[in-house]
Amino acid sequence: MWFLERWLENKKTVKKLVYVLYASLIISCLLGFAIHLTPPAEHVTHDEHAAPAEHGEHEEHAPFVFEQIPIFSAIFGFIVCALLGLGSKAYGHNIVMKEEDYYDR
């Protein structure tokens, strides 16, 4: 564990780690746009006698309107993660943390 602590105390290492995290965020958002813009896959039927489906007959759709927004899940995940972090910090400081002389009273 001492190696990891020393490694994270180095400012150059932390700077590189932040760049890697930003790069992964950008790549994730670009992939989200790419997935959103690709056409949906056509349904394959294995029945030889089935009539060919009309275009749009079985078109898939998102159950909620906001799911059609590109990279919605990435934005939603970031907001929820930030709220969880801030909420846990507030909970820890206001409820869990006690004064130094709490048990001496």
Buried (B, 14 or more C-beta within 10 A) or exposed (E): EEEEEEEEEEEEEEEEEEEEEEEEEEEEBEEBEEEEEEEEEEEEEEEEEEEEEEEEEEEEEEEEEEEEBBBBEBBEEEEEEEEEEEEEEEEEEEEEEEEEEEEEE
